[in-house]
């Protein structure tokens, strides 16, 4: 599963795609995330990714995908949309 495919699916559902630093190491460990303004947004994100089989976690107002580590290209793709 590619980060771009999931990013595009989330954007098509009007989700606020962003980047989350897992903070597990001494270096930056970025993964794909979406901003959750209200709990119902989690349902919309799940619906947008139906059939994509990714694992998500929630931290604060972020739904993030620990398996979706970002490469430099993925990082630029996400940032270029804003």
LUMTIDREN-150019 format. One record per residue (C-alpha): residue in three letters; x, y, z; residue number from 0. Coordinates in steps of 0.001 Angstrom, whole numbers, plus 500000, padded with zeros to 6 digits. Each point is the difference from the previous one (the first is absolute). Layout:
{r ALA, {X, Y, Z}, NUM} ...
end
This chain:
{r UNK, {500000, 500000, 500000}, 0} {r UNK, {501449, 503342, 499048}, 1} {r UNK, {499828, 503161, 502032}, 2} {r UNK, {498886, 501923, 496894}, 3} {r UNK, {497017, 497680, 499436}, 4} {r UNK, {498829, 500367, 503597}, 5} {r UNK, {500685, 503752, 500007}, 6} {r UNK, {497901, 500434, 496869}, 7} {r UNK, {497142, 497909, 501432}, 8} {r UNK, {499972, 502092, 503171}, 9} {r UNK, {500148, 503283, 498078}, 10} {r UNK, {497093, 498932, 497796}, 11} {r UNK, {498013, 499607, 503218}, 12} {r UNK, {500987, 503561, 500979}, 13} {r UNK, {502192, 498793, 502866}, 14} {r UNK, {502807, 502276, 501220}, 15} {r UNK, {503042, 497897, 499114}, 16} {r UNK, {503102, 500820, 502014}, 17} {r UNK, {503197, 498552, 501424}, 18} {r UNK, {500626, 498542, 503459}, 19} {r UNK, {503403, 499425, 501631}, 20} {r UNK, {499884, 496664, 501830}, 21} {r UNK, {502728, 501242, 502370}, 22} {r UNK, {501294, 496487, 500646}, 23} {r UNK, {503643, 500700, 499224}, 24} {r UNK, {502605, 502733, 500047}, 25} {r UNK, {499270, 500778, 496362}, 26} {r UNK, {496798, 501101, 498284}, 27} {r UNK, {497595, 497156, 499251}, 28} {r UNK, {497155, 501502, 497947}, 29} {r UNK, {496801, 498105, 499189}, 30} {r UNK, {496793, 500893, 498197}, 31} {r UNK, {497243, 501534, 502147}, 32} {r UNK, {496716, 501875, 499803}, 33} {r UNK, {498606, 502688, 502276}, 34} {r UNK, {496882, 498985, 501895}, 35} {r UNK, {497773, 502953, 500813}, 36} {r UNK, {497265, 497806, 501480}, 37} {r UNK, {499642, 496266, 500690}, 38} {r UNK, {497791, 499488, 496933}, 39} {r UNK, {503027, 500878, 497838}, 40} {r UNK, {501477, 496609, 500933}, 41} {r UNK, {497023, 498299, 498349}, 42} {r UNK, {500415, 502115, 496870}, 43} {r UNK, {503696, 499133, 499823}, 44} {r UNK, {499227, 496293, 500382}, 45} {r UNK, {497381, 500218, 497273}, 46} {r UNK, {502462, 501774, 497671}, 47} {r UNK, {502540, 497226, 500518}, 48} {r UNK, {497561, 497104, 499686}, 49} {r UNK, {501867, 497043, 498551}, 50} {r UNK, {503455, 501549, 500400}, 51} {r UNK, {500830, 497932, 503128}, 52} {r UNK, {502045, 502425, 502063}, 53} {r UNK, {500309, 500222, 503759}, 54} {r UNK, {499251, 503295, 501716}, 55} {r UNK, {500528, 501405, 503476}, 56} {r UNK, {498643, 503105, 501693}, 57} {r UNK, {502034, 502500, 501983}, 58} {r UNK, {498326, 503232, 501027}, 59} {r UNK, {498325, 501409, 496912}, 60} {r UNK, {502053, 497872, 497581}, 61} {r UNK, {499183, 496740, 498313}, 62} {r UNK, {503360, 498654, 498861}, 63} {r UNK, {501220, 496976, 498118}, 64} {r UNK, {503135, 498498, 501610}, 65} {r UNK, {500644, 497704, 497029}, 66} {r UNK, {499947, 502886, 497511}, 67} {r UNK, {503517, 501374, 500482}, 68} {r UNK, {500724, 502956, 497751}, 69} {r UNK, {502846, 500235, 497558}, 70} {r UNK, {501326, 503387, 498917}, 71} {r UNK, {497781, 499767, 496897}, 72} {r UNK, {496920, 499163, 502094}, 73} {r UNK, {500762, 502934, 502303}, 74} {r UNK, {500197, 502402, 497034}, 75} {r UNK, {496803, 498574, 498490}, 76} {r UNK, {498084, 500709, 503212}, 77} {r UNK, {501513, 503449, 500531}, 78} {r UNK, {499530, 501099, 496381}, 79} {r UNK, {496228, 499800, 500361}, 80} {r UNK, {500047, 502964, 502394}, 81} 
end
